[in-house]
Amino acid sequence: MELRIDFIRNVNLEKLFSAKTGKILVTARKKDEGGNFEGDEEKRFSLLNKTVSLKADFVDIELSTDETLTKKLLNNIKKYGNRTKLIISHHDFNGTPSYSKLQNIFNECAGKGAHIVKIATFAKSMEDNLKMLKLINFAKKTNTKIIALCMGAKGKISRIMAPYFGSYLSYASLEKGAESAPGQLTIEEMKMNDEK
């Protein structure tokens, strides 16, 4: 389950984590990256570091994050026994770049210490989905886990197919109208596609 703490006012992390029953992926997405976090980077990373101490399974930060903050977060993860895996993500809401540009973005995320690389781009054509599926194969060759998907109506197919190609996970909303990104399917829709 993804815990979007950027949408929770006055978040009580201890209370949320005390009710934890499964794996938790924590995100505090900045506004300029499509999120809703209000506050400075110091506050945001204070919360993210706190989730590491509370045994979050995954923490997602942006590729654009200041390298010093990324290193501090990685050091904190090591301090707590590397239980938390760091996802470094890149989102492009305007389109899908060339395959070679996607490879460069992947390498940049991996080079910053990502345990898992996430790349999500907006699909303007069905071909964009194929670039993402090809990128999953590229990641496999480097032994780096990847979450690769396309957003938007034309990207829905990548959300369904990517896990079959080796994408580490896919995202689904709990219900219609609660999507966190364009083209996101509900859990029920994902299950129906899995059964076909």
For each residue, the residues with C-beta under 8 A, 3 or more apart:
1: 22 23 24 25
2: 24 25 26 27 60 171 180
3: 16 24 25 26 27 56
4: 7 8 27 28 29 35 36 180
5: 8 11 13 26 27 28 37 47 51
6: 27 28 29 30 35 36 37
7: 4 36
8: 4 5 11
9:
10:
11: 5 8 16 47
12: 15 16
13: 5 16 17 47 50 51 54
14: 17 18 54
15: 12 18 19
16: 3 11 12 13 19 20
17: 13 14 20 24 51 54 55 56
18: 14 15
19: 15 16
20: 16 17 24 55
21:
22: 1
23: 1 57 58
24: 1 2 3 17 20 51 56 57 58
25: 1 2 3 56 57 58 59 60 87
26: 2 3 5 48 51 56 58 59 60
27: 2 3 4 5 6 35 59 60
28: 4 5 6 35 37 44 47 48
29: 4 6 33 34 35 36 37 60 62
30: 6 33 35 37 44 62
31: 34 35 36 37 38
32:
33: 29 30 62 64 91
34: 29 31 91 93 181
35: 4 6 27 28 29 30 31
36: 4 6 7 29 31
37: 5 6 28 29 30 31 44
38: 31
39: 43 44
40: 43 44
41: 44 45 65 66 69
42: 45 46
43: 39 40 46 47
44: 28 30 37 39 40 41 47 48
45: 41 42 48 49 69 72 73
46: 42 43 49 50
47: 5 11 13 28 43 44 50 51
48: 26 28 44 45 51 52 59 61 73
49: 45 46 52 53 72 73 76
50: 13 46 47 53 54
51: 5 13 17 24 26 47 48 54 56 59 84
52: 48 49 55 56 59 73 76 77 80 84
53: 49 50 76 80
54: 13 14 17 50 51
55: 17 20 52 80 83 84
56: 3 17 24 25 26 51 52 59 84
57: 23 24 25 83 84 85
58: 23 24 25 26 84 85 86 87 116
59: 25 26 27 48 51 52 56 73 77 84 85 86 87
60: 2 25 26 27 29 87 88 89 118
61: 48 65 69 70 73 86 87 88 89
62: 29 30 33 65 88 89 90 91
63: 88 89 90 105 108 109 112
64: 33
65: 41 61 62 69 70 88
66: 41 69 70
67: 70 71 112
68: 71 72
69: 41 45 61 65 66 72 73
70: 61 65 66 67 73 74 88 112 113
71: 67 68 74 75 113
72: 45 49 68 69 75 76
73: 45 48 49 52 59 61 69 70 76 77 86
74: 70 71 77 78 86 113
75: 71 72 78 79
76: 49 52 53 72 73 79 80
77: 52 59 73 74 80 82 83 84 85 86
78: 74 75 81 82
79: 75 76
80: 52 53 55 76 77 83 84
81: 78
82: 77 78
83: 55 57 77 80
84: 51 52 55 56 57 58 59 77 80
85: 57 58 59 77 115 116
86: 58 59 61 73 74 77 113 114 115 116
87: 25 58 59 60 61 114 115 116 117 118 147
88: 60 61 62 63 65 70 109 110 112 113 114 116 117 118
89: 60 61 62 63 109 117 118 119 120 147
90: 62 63 105 108 109 118 119 120
91: 33 34 62 120 121 151
92: 95 96 97 120 121 122
93: 34 122 151 182
94: 122
95: 92 121 122 124 128
96: 92 102 121 122 123 124 128 131 132 150
97: 92 101 102 105 121
98: 101 102 131
99: 102 103 131 134 135
100: 103 104
101: 97 98 104 105
102: 96 97 98 99 105 106 119 121 131 132 135
103: 99 100 106 107 135 138
104: 100 101 107 108
105: 63 90 97 101 102 108 109 119
106: 102 103 109 110 117 119 135 138 139 144 146
107: 103 104 110 111
108: 63 90 104 105 111 112
109: 63 88 89 90 105 106 112 114 117 118 119
110: 88 106 107 114 117 142 144
111: 107 108
112: 63 67 70 88 108 109
113: 70 71 74 86 88
114: 86 87 88 109 110 117 144
115: 85 86 87 145
116: 58 85 86 87 88 144 145 146 147 168
117: 87 88 89 106 109 110 114 139 144 145 146 147
118: 60 87 88 89 90 109 146 147 148
119: 89 90 102 105 106 109 132 135 146 147 148 149
120: 89 90 91 92 147 148 149 150 151 181
121: 91 92 95 96 97 102 128 132 150 151 155
122: 92 93 94 95 96 128 150 151 152 155 182
123: 96 126 128 129 150 151 152 154 155 158 183
124: 95 96 128 152 154
125: 128 154
126: 123 129 130 154 157
127: 130 131
128: 95 96 121 122 123 124 125 131 132 150 154 155 158
129: 123 126 132 133 150 154 155 157 158 161
130: 126 127 133 134
131: 96 98 99 102 127 128 134 135
132: 96 102 119 121 128 129 135 136 148 149 150 158 162
133: 129 130 136 137 148 158 161 162 165
134: 99 130 131 137 138
135: 99 102 103 106 119 131 132 138 139 146 148
136: 132 133 139 140 146 148 162 165 166 167
137: 133 134 140 141 165 166
138: 103 106 134 135 141 142
139: 106 117 135 136 142 144 145 146 148 166
140: 136 137 143 166
141: 137 138
142: 110 138 139
143: 140
144: 106 110 114 116 117 139
145: 115 116 117 139 168
146: 106 116 117 118 119 135 136 139 166 167 168
147: 87 89 116 117 118 119 120 162 167 168 169 170
148: 118 119 120 132 133 135 136 139 158 162 167
149: 119 120 132 155 158 159 162 167 170 171
150: 96 120 121 122 123 128 129 132 154 155 157 158 159 183
151: 91 93 120 121 122 123 155 181 182 183 184
152: 122 123 124 155 156 182 183
153: 156 182 183
154: 123 124 125 126 128 129 150 157 183
155: 121 122 123 128 129 149 150 151 152 158 159 182 183
156: 152 153 159 160 183 185
157: 126 129 150 154 160 161
158: 123 128 129 132 133 148 149 150 155 161 162
159: 149 150 155 156 162 170 171 172 183 184 185 190
160: 156 157 163 170 185 190 193
161: 129 133 157 158 164 165
162: 132 133 136 147 148 149 158 159 165 166 167 170
163: 160 166 167 169 170
164: 161
165: 133 136 137 161 162
166: 136 137 139 140 146 162 163
167: 136 146 147 148 149 162 163 170
168: 116 145 146 147
169: 147 163
170: 147 149 159 160 162 163 167 190
171: 2 149 159 180 181 184
172: 159 184 185 186 187 189 190
173: 176 177 178 179 180 184 185 186 187
174: 178 186 187
175: 178 186
176: 173 179 186
177: 173
178: 173 174 175
179: 173 176 182 183 184 186
180: 2 4 171 173 184
181: 34 120 151 171 184
182: 93 122 151 152 153 155 179
183: 123 150 151 152 153 154 155 156 159 179
184: 151 159 171 172 173 179 180 181
185: 156 159 160 172 173 189 190 193
186: 172 173 174 175 176 179 189 190
187: 172 173 174 190 191
188: 191 192
189: 172 185 186 192 193
190: 159 160 170 172 185 186 187 193 194
191: 187 188 194 195
192: 188 189 195 196
193: 160 185 189 190 196
194: 190 191
195: 191 192
196: 192 193
